[in-house]
Amino acid sequence: MPPDLRIRVGSRTSPMAVAQAEHVRDLLFRSGEDLDVELIGIETSGDRWQGDLAELGGKGTFLKEIDRHLLRGDIDVAVHCVKDVPGDVPLPEGTTFAAYLPREDVHDVVLFPAGSPYRGLDELPAGARIGTAAVRRKAQILRKRPDLHVDRIRGNVNSRIARFDSEGRLDAMVLARAGLRRIGMEHRAVEVLSLDDMCPAVGAGVIGVQCRTADTGIVELLRLLDDPRTRTHVTAERTMLRDLRGRCNSPIAGHCTTTADGQLSLLGMVFGRDGGHFACAQERDTLDHAHELGARVAAALARKGAHRLIAGTAR
Ligand SMILES: NCc1[nH]cc(CCC(=O)O)c1CC(=O)O
């Protein structure tokens, strides 16, 4: 007997994206349904392009190309890092994130070259070079250590680590622990940055699984993988991001958690380019008010000058 349902799962071709798609495939197999799951790698122009992503139209470029495959029916399911889903454009009509997998670790970590005598950002001498592509990380590194140089490094996580090791140009590099874990490189993390020193990106550590809204069978199947607590946290964070009209690489951080007494707590931060200026707001609400909470934190940040900071015009 052929399986009841054949599902084509699309993802980008980087090792991290493939690991995520394989994880979703394994979860689908374990769902108990009779399935045939095929993984389809989609090489996007952003993966081939080695220049500045902003010139290509930003991180959303990857998403748009994968969306097109989903809408055209070349794939049935797309697997994304929620962190990479732009906050300022709506999802394409006719698609939905039917599952958010349980959130993984949200800490950023610091890598050092082999043989480095240093074990933490605090130990680095003035003028040391730190690699990261995220303005959120750059601002928070400079907030603590304005004497360090932050250099852009881009490409997928494996190629970043390969260049970091081979070029010897940088004294340290900051990456997400969740991403390292997915590609089996967690042993490279030397320092784990505290959440106070490095507020995570909106959607950090969350894998989102998208499908066509009209595919009710697949929507129902993916629902089995959905983690309601993660969905609530992502809803609060992404409502905040949307209201701030955060671009893919805006200097915005946001982290929603559930407190011990069962409330939602959302911390939002917006940074100026040099890390010297920032706005910060934290609010609480009940579990059924994730949207309202996100909107309230965004409004509080706006009152504190968030839009000038995002535009890079604060002083
Ligand atoms: N921008 C790339 C990206 N998108 C998601 C992750 C890490 C895993 C996650 O937070 O979901 C990474 C790598 C990194 O930031 O080091």
The ligand as an SDF file (V2000), in Angstrom:
LIG
                    3D

 16 16  0  0  0  0  0  0  0  0999 V2000
   20.6540   34.7730   10.4650 N   0  0  0  0  0  0  0  0  0  0  0  0
   20.9920   33.4010   10.3900 C   0  0  0  0  0  0  0  0  0  0  0  0
   20.3850   32.6110   11.4850 C   0  0  0  0  0  0  0  0  0  0  0  0
   19.0510   32.4350   11.5610 N   0  0  0  0  0  0  0  0  0  0  0  0
   18.7820   31.7080   12.6950 C   0  0  0  0  0  0  0  0  0  0  0  0
   19.9820   31.4130   13.3140 C   0  0  0  0  0  0  0  0  0  0  0  0
   20.2070   30.6880   14.5660 C   0  0  0  0  0  0  0  0  0  0  0  0
   19.1230   29.8220   15.0770 C   0  0  0  0  0  0  0  0  0  0  0  0
   17.8800   30.5440   15.5170 C   0  0  0  0  0  0  0  0  0  0  0  0
   17.9390   31.5050   16.2980 O   0  0  0  0  0  0  0  0  0  0  0  0
   16.8000   30.1060   15.0780 O   0  0  0  0  0  0  0  0  0  0  0  0
   21.0090   31.9810   12.5420 C   0  0  0  0  0  0  0  0  0  0  0  0
   22.4550   31.9070   12.7950 C   0  0  0  0  0  0  0  0  0  0  0  0
   22.9580   32.8780   13.8150 C   0  0  0  0  0  0  0  0  0  0  0  0
   22.3410   33.9160   14.0600 O   0  0  0  0  0  0  0  0  0  0  0  0
   24.0280   32.6220   14.3850 O   0  0  0  0  0  0  0  0  0  0  0  0
  1  2  1  0
  2  3  1  0
  3  4  1  0
  3 12  2  0
  4  5  1  0
  5  6  2  0
  6  7  1  0
  6 12  1  0
  7  8  1  0
  8  9  1  0
  9 10  2  0
  9 11  1  0
 12 13  1  0
 13 14  1  0
 14 15  2  0
 14 16  1  0
M  END
$$$$
